Amino acid sequence: MALNALVVISAGLCGLLSFILLALSIGTEYWYIIDVDEGKNSSLEYSSSHSGLWRIYEGKMVNTDNLSFFYVRLYLHRVIVVLLPLSLVLLVFGGIFGLVASLAQSCTLLTCIAAYFLLCSLVTMSGVSIYVSYSQQALEELQHMVDIESLSHVHMSFGWSLVMACLSFCLELLTGILLMLAARLIRRQCQHEPAAVLTVSQSSPQLLRLQ
C-alpha cells in the first residue's frame, strides 16, 4: 500500500473516531459532576447531581436552595454552547468532502479539506473553552454567595463527557495534519512522475540509434 493511501486512511479513521466521540459527548450528561459526601452531609442540605449540555440530573429530593443559583447558571449553557453541535454537523460534511478528495487524489482538495478539519477543531475547542470558562465563573460566584465550610463535603468536577469532547478536538486536529501530509505526498509524487517520463523520452532516441 502506498504511503499516501495509508496516511489518507489513517486520517479517515481519526475523523470518524472524532465524530463518534463528539456525538457521545454531546449526548451524554456527565459534563459537570457534583458529588456529595453523604456521611458528612448529615443535614441533607445538598444532593449529588450530574449535568450535561441540556439537562441536570439531581439525586435525592432535598433542599438545594444554596445551589439553585449554580443550577440556573448550568442551565444557561444550553444557550451559549451552540458551537459543539455545529462542529458535529461540520464533521459530517468534512467526512463527505474528504472521501471525494481522497478518491480524486487531488492535492488541492486534500489541502482544502485539511484546513476545513482544522477549522472544525477550532470550533470544538471554542465550545469546550466556553463551557469550562462559564462553569468556573458560576462556581466562583457560588463560593462568594455560600460559606466555604458548608461546601467542604461537596466535590465539584468536570466529567468524562467533557474529556471525550477534548479527545475529539485532538483527533480533529490530527485529521487535519494527516490530510496536509497526504496532500504533500501526492504533490511530490506528481512532481516526480513528469520528471521520470521526461527521462524515459530522452533516453529512447539514444536506444534507437544504438540499435
N, C-alpha and C positions, 0 to 999 in steps of 0.2 A: 504494500500500500504506500502511495506517495506521501511524502511528509506533509504537503499542503492539505491533502484529503484527511489525514489524521488530525491535523490542527482544526480543520473545519468541523469534523465530527465531535471533537472534544468541546469546541465552542457551543455546538448544538446541545450537547448533554448538559453543559453548565447552564445554558439559557433555560432549558426545560426544568432543571432542578431549582433554579432561582424562581421560576414561575410557581412551582408546586409549593415551595417554602413560603412565598409571599401570600399565596392563596390561603394556606393553612394559618398563617399568622393573622391575616385579616379576619378569618372565620372563627378563630378560637378566642376565648375570653380570659386569657391569662397574661394580659399586658401589665397589669399592676395588681399586686397581691398585698392584702392586709391580713397579717397573721396575729391572732390574739392568744396570749398565753392564758388559758382558762384557769390554771392553778393560781395565778396571781390576780386574775380578773374576778375576784370574788363578788364584786358589786354588779357584775354583768352589765357594765356600762357600755361596752363595745362588743362588737361581733366580728368574727373573721369574714372576709369577703375577698372576691377577686373580680376584676373588671377587664373588659375588652374595649374595643373602639366604640362599641354601640350599646353595651349593656353592663350592668353591675349586678353581681350575684352576692347577696348578703346571706350570712349564716343564720343564727338564731334571731328571732324577732325580739330585739331588745331596744333599750333607749339609746339611740345613736345621735342625739341632738348635737353633741360636740363635734361629730364628724359629718354632720349634714352639709356644712359648707364645703368640705372636701369632696363629698359625693357630687355636689352640684357642679363643682369645677371639673370633675372627671366626666360628667355627662356632657359638658361643653366640648369635649374632644371630638365628638361626632361632627361638630360644626367646622372645626379647624383642620382636622385630619382628613382631607379630601385628596391629598397627594398620593397616598398609598393605593387606593382603588384606581386612581388614574394611572399609576405606574403599572398596575396589573394589566390594565387594558392595553397600555403601550407595549408590554411584553408580548401580548398575543400578536399584535401587528408586527412586532420585531421578529418573532419566530417565523411568520409567513414570508416576510421580505427576506429574511436570512436564508430560508430554504431556496427561494428563487435565485438569490445571488450566488449561493453555493453550487446550484445546478448549472448556472450560466458560466461559472468560473471567471467572473468579471472582477478584476481587482478594484475597479472604481465603485461598483455596487457593494463589494465587501467592505471597502473603506467607509462608505456612507452608512452601512448597517452597523459597523463598529462604533462610529460616532453616535448613532442612534441609541445603542445599548449603553454607552457611557452617559448619555443624557438620561436614560431610564434610571441608571444607578444614582444619578444626582437627584432625581425626583424622589426616589425611595429614601435616600439618606435625608433629604429635606423633611419628608414626612415624619421619619423617626426622630429627627432632631427637634422638631416642633413638639412632638408628643413628650419627649423627655424634658424639654425646657418647661413646658406648660405644667407637667406633673411636679417638677421641682418647685416652681413658683407656688403652686397650690399647697404643697407640703410646708413651705416656708411661711406662708400666710396662716396656715393652720397652727403651726408652732407658736406664732405670735398671739393667737387667739386662745390657745389652750395651755394649761400648765404642763411643763415638760414632764414632771413627775407622774402625772396622770397618763401619759403616753409611754411610760417606761416599759410596760408589758405589751405594747403594740408595736409590731415589727412591720414596716412598710418597705417593699422592694419591687423591682421590675421582674416580670415573669418570663417564662420561656417563649411566649408568643412574640415578645419584643426581640428575643435572641434570634428567632427564626427570620424576622424581618432584617436584622443586621446581617445574617448569613446570606440572605437573598441579595442584599446590596453588594456583598463581596463577590458573589457569583456573577451578578450582572456586570460588575467591573471586570472580572476575569474574562467573561464572554467577549466584551468589547476589545480587550487586549489580544485575545486569541484571534479574533477576526482581523484585527490590524496586522497581526503576524501572518495570517493566511494570505491577506491581500499583498503583502510584501513578497512572500514566497512565489505567488503566482506572477507578480510583476517581474521578478528576477528570472523566472522560468521563461516568460515571454521574451525577455531581452536576450536570453541565451539561444533560443531557437532560431531567430533570424541570423545570428552570427554563425551558427552551425550550418545552416542552409547555404550561406554565402561561401563558407569554406569548402563545402562539397562542390558547389558550382564552379569555383575557381580551380579546383583540382581535376575536374572532369576533362577539360581540354588537354591538359598535360598527359593524362592517361591515354587519350585517343592518339596523341602524337607518338607516344611510346609504342603503341600497337602498330 
